[in-house]
Amino acid sequence: MSSPSDKVIILGGKGMLGSEVAAECKSRGIEFEVFDLPEFDITDEHQLARAVGHNKIIINCAAFTNVDKAETETDLAFRVNSEAVGNLASIAKRNDAWVLHISTDFVFDGKGSDPYAEKDVPHPINAYGRTKLAGERLLDENKCSYCIMRVEWTYGLNGDNFIKKILQKARTTKEMKVVDDQFGSPTATTEAAKVVCDLMLKKPQGIFHFASQGYASRLEVAQFIVRKLGLDVQLAGCKTSDYPSAAARPLNSRFDCGKIRHLLSGPIKPWQSPLEEFLKKL
């Protein structure tokens, strides 16, 4: 497989997705450089300009991702998820660089049951989603060359995620309630990283949705984990409303991934197979 001739800059390259993008670049022989906290602060425009330099491919995985904390730390979430993205877009436009920006299913309100396509109108229901949507719009307003890749229900070895939380709780309890009214596609960061590297080769423009194939409730995902690992845990369903949180969650996170398929080097895997591989690694 061919590789980009330019060095790739990965912002947020130590995080859950960014670290996997770096690993995938390494495996493909793509030259890259990682920037992340604590040495690099994406909200510092001067640091951002130095990181981008004269490079032509910028992958932005940096984000304020604590959904509940975004309700009270909204200013910081806005600076990271919105203002910094606008600054990045301005720098990229001046340097004629292409930006691949990672966004989220949380730009939608999660009402209804139809899978979301890229043409659907966003309507976030929490501060995190609003800051991410604002970042998307700043990319577009600055008229730089960009691609937005929205992902959902991601999990990986680095960082907190739903899969790890289920496993942690299973160590301390024999009975567990899991919401059965949130639906989406558990998506391994290893799979998302492959897609990021595929997109680098073609530098498409616009918004694309990516998630693993198929849909499941949070409860069904937990049942899959318990079954595959043979855990002695009894699972029961409950509703999102039974566990109020600081931030509202969309109930429907299903994605229509038809638009991105022709850009990929291989088929999109069903969510079960990457999750089974992830469980083996743990």
Helices and strands as residue ranges (DSSP letters): E 8-11, H 16-28, E 32-35, H 45-52, E 57-60, G 69-71, H 74-78, I 79-83, H 84-95, E 98-104, G 105-107, H 127-141, E 145-151, E 154-155, H 162-170, E 175-179, E 183-184, E 187-188, H 189-202, E 206-209, E 216-217, H 218-229, E 234-238, G 240-242, G 261-263, H 272-281
